[in-house]
């Protein structure tokens, strides 16, 4: 079987191409991408495809890039593919996001593919990953501690935003590709960075794989079969987990997800781990959490108390409530100052709470404990108050023993989670706090035997 027949078999097996597709091919000028473009060109009439090629300049090898662009453009012309070049700043992005250069390059490169495909109306993005790349990826993820999903390797087809990334060479070895190029007299460029051992993939390619091939000459075939089995099993588990997750979800937005807690607490850890990972995948604002974060969440679910929480990277918080488990990237509520004229009421937009003030000539009696309601001396507070969030340096005298203290220390003593503190309404008279709404009144303003007019403050809602 020649290489064209072999690749065509792969294309059919995974339904990579259909009549009339518009294909954008990644073209670096290396052997794999050149082989891919030539084969797509050879299949052009059979599938009636439109063909584009893009060279992505990573900004890492300025001395070599111009020659590579010229070569890639010439190769695209020979294959009657419309040629495009795009430039990305890998170094700056890697520094900003604290990523390795390889990971940063991959992220930006895929962004280019997606944007350019949108602009061109291409519904397929073809990349030159080979069976050797599959083998190297398998061992990279194994060394780093990948699970079943990671060890499933590079998918032959992957859907993204209404398009498909296809890899027609995924079952073809690099040796077969180079033999094909030699037989057809086709030149290609060797990326100098692929010859160095300063990247994990290169170390695996140059040092580990040759040793393993001494033990198993058909290593690529073995890994292809293994990744295919793992991918099939992963799809089965993913489907089962997704169905279960839909029953567990109380609420989901792009920023957060809330799950019913009781099933989670008794769920087998293996299933719980998959459920949490799928939830993270589905919620845009909490993507990027890794295995350790999932394990920490499992510990919180199974051993934590209601109100316990985790502070995770990217401003993500996981909170164990009484009946639900919340993962959110929504910024904590921050209250903007607003006036409260007494009598009257004000809605606290950030939290949905409503604070109501009423004025009485006689003590309205019991029912005000300083928490949800407080009875204060109207002559001491005045009738023009402010509802605001906390400020640096806030100080008050909470009712009860202990005297005056910083508001920050009060919150710590009351075990108020730090991400909830900016959402607690503070009622102030001038610069003085008269009531930490829903928690405690300032004893200096609490109504006493000599009070002539009584101010009753009440909070409803959150």
C-alpha positions, 0 to 999 in steps of 0.5 A, a space after each residue: 500500500 502506498 502512502 496515498 492509499 494509506 492516508 486515504 484509508 485514514 481519512 475514510 476511517 475517521 470521516 475527515 473529508 467530505 465533498 466540497 470541504 474548504 481546508 486550511 492546512 498548517 504549513 511549516 515547511 517541515 517534512 510532515 506539513 509538506 507531505 500533508 499539503 501534497 496529499 491534500 493536493 492529490 485528493 483535491 479533485 476526488 473530494 472537490 476541496 478548496 485548499 489554503 495553507 498558512 505559515 505561522 511565524 512564532 517570532 523565535 527564529 528570526 534568522 530562519 523564518 524568512 527562508 521558511 516563508 519563501 519556501 512554504 509560499 513556493 510549495 503552496 503555489 506548486 499545490 495550488 493552495 492559497 498561501 497566508 502568513 501569520 505572526 505570533 509573539 510566543 515569548 511575550 505570551 509565555 511570560 504573561 501567562 507563565 507558560 512554557 514556550 512550547 505550550 504558549 506556541 501551541 495555544 497561539 498557533 491554534 488561535 491563528 488557525 481558528 481565526 483564519 479559518 473563520 475569515 476564509 470560510 474554511 470548515 476543516 483545519 488540517 494538521 500534519 501530526 504523525 504516528 510518531 507524534 502520537 507516540 511522543 505525546 503518549 510518553 510525554 503525558 505518561 511522564 507528566 502523570 496523564 490519566 486515561 484522557 491524556 493517554 488517549 493521545 492526539 485525536 484524529 478529528 476534533 471539533 472546535 466552534 463548528 469546524 473540525 481539526 483533522 490529522 490525515 497523517 496520524 497513522 503514518 510514520 515519519 519514516 514513511 513520509 520521508 521516503 515518500 518525499 524522497 521518492 517524489 523529489 520533494 524538498 523540505 526544511 528541518 526546523 533547527 529547534 527540533 534538533 536540540 534537546 532543550 524541550 521535553 518532546 525532543 528528549 523523548 524523540 531523540 533519547 527515549 524512543 530509540 531505546 523503546 524501539 529496540 524492545 518493540 520495533 513496532 512501537 508506533 503501531 502498539 501506541 496507536 492501538 493503545 491510544 485508540 482503545 483508550 480514546 474509545 473507552 474515554 468516550 464511553 465514560 464521558 457520555 455516562 458522566 455527562 448524563 449523570 452531571 446533568 442530573 446533579 447540576 442545580 445551576 450553570 452559567 459561563 462563570 459558575 456551576 452549582 451541584 447538589 451536594 448529597 450525591 457528591 458526598 457519597 459518590 465513588 472517588 473515580 466517578 467524582 473526579 470525572 464529574 468535576 473535571 467535566 464540570 470544569 470543562 463545561 464552564 468557561 470561567 473555571 477552565 484551566 484547573 488541574 489534577 491537584 485542584 480536582 483532588 483538593 475539591 474532592 477532599 472539600 466535598 467529602 471532609 469539609 464542613 458547610 461554609 468551607 472553601 478553596 481559593 484556586 488559581 485565576 480567582 476561582 473559588 470552590 464552596 461547600 454549602 449546606 446542600 450544594 457545592 459551588 465552583 465559581 469565577 464570578 468576582 465577589 460582590 462589591 457594594 457601591 455607596 448609596 444614601 439611606 434617608 430615614 425613614 426609607 429603604 434602599 436596595 443593595 444592587 450587588 447582593 440583592 439585599 434590601 435595607 429598610 429604616 423606620 423611625 419610632 417615638 416609642 421603643 418598638 420592643 423585642 425582635 431586634 438582635 443586631 443581626 437581621 434587625 437593630 434598634 438604634 438611637 436616632 438622635 445619635 445616628 442622625 437620619 441621613 445614613 450611608 450604605 456601603 462596603 467595607 473600607 480600609 481602616 474601618 473600626 467599630 464597637 460591636 455590641 457585646 464584650 470585647 470593646 472596639 476593634 477593627 472591622 477586619 478583625 471582627 470578620 476574622 473572629 466571626 469566620 466570615 470568608 474573605 471573598 464574602 466580606 466586600 458583600 456585607 453592607 455597612 450602614 454608617 453615619 458619617 465616618 462612623 459605623 452604626 451597623 454591620 448589616 445582618 451581623 452586629 450593631 455598634 454599641 455606641 448607637 444602640 437604643 438605651 433608657 434615655 433614647 427619645 426616638 428609635 431608629 429600626 434598621 432591618 435587612 431582607 434578602 441576601 
